[in-house]
Amino acid sequence: MFDERSSAPTHPPATWSLAGRTMVVTGGSRGIGEAVVRLAREAGARVAVLDLTPSSAGDCFVECDVTDTEAVNAAFNEVRRTLGPVDSLVNNAGIAPPGRFEQLTDASWEATLAVDLTGVFRCVRSALPQLRERGRGSVINVGSIAGRHRSFTASAAYAAAKGGVIALTRQLAHEFAAEGVRVNCVCPGLVATDIIRRNVTEEQRAQLAAAIPLRRLARPDEVATTICFLATDAASYVTGAVLDVNGGLY
Ligand code: NDP
């Protein structure tokens, strides 16, 4: 029988450092993504931001629409040339159009899935050869409470896309584990970023905060810490996990 005691590590203990790692953060110019970029750089990573809006927060910026396959492929080639092979991919770019089911059109359904779900597929597909290279790849997908339970501020298309992100995470974790590539999902609840500012009034925001057991929305950095943890060796045995960061909201 397998004896865990015989597999005591011979390498340095797991740390929370990201020194020497290359990370890509999609949607890293604002909100949660920007907080991840800042924290990962503080932990020693070299970070590339892929976004529609330019940002100087990372070590390099590549303009990239995650709905455009050619742009995504070109962006990952550019990151490899500039910073070296990608160790960690944070699939954070997202849109969250509001509206009830009856208001959903084919166009709004498809636009939401194109960014929030198919964008994740495109980025993983493009990054995979690099993630495999050093045998320590890590993908962190930003899901949502919308995919776990329901959306409080966005449409059913958003909830469906985020549910898909969770399923994709578990499937890829299984398929990539033998190659040393871990795949996890972080599901924020309600976070004080532009998505919330766009979708709800101040009054609705106060009502939502009152319904959260911790009685407030999250700050972006409170989600970023969990995302960065999953990129480090401290999470070396964590794959296929779906981690809620939601202040106790269900
Ligand atoms: P923000 O709107 O603040 O930031 C999203 C970023 O993604 C922006 O920089 C945006 O660029 C970029 N982006 C949007 N579409 C694309 C695209 N097609 N290609 C590349 N980049 C794109 O949102 P948050 O920080 O709040 O959200 C980050 C993630 O967290 C999303 O996946 C969201 O669904 C998820 N989330 C957020 C919650 C919240 O309450 N805020 C709750 C649960 C999950 P630009 O500004 O130029 O459009």
Residues whose N, C-alpha, C, O or C-beta is under 5 A from the ligand:
A	BS01	NDP	G27 G28 S29 R30 G31 I32 G33 L50 D51 L52 T53 C64 D65 V66 T67 N92 A93 G94 I95 V115 V142 G143 S144 I145 P188 G189 L190 V191 T193 D194 I195 I196
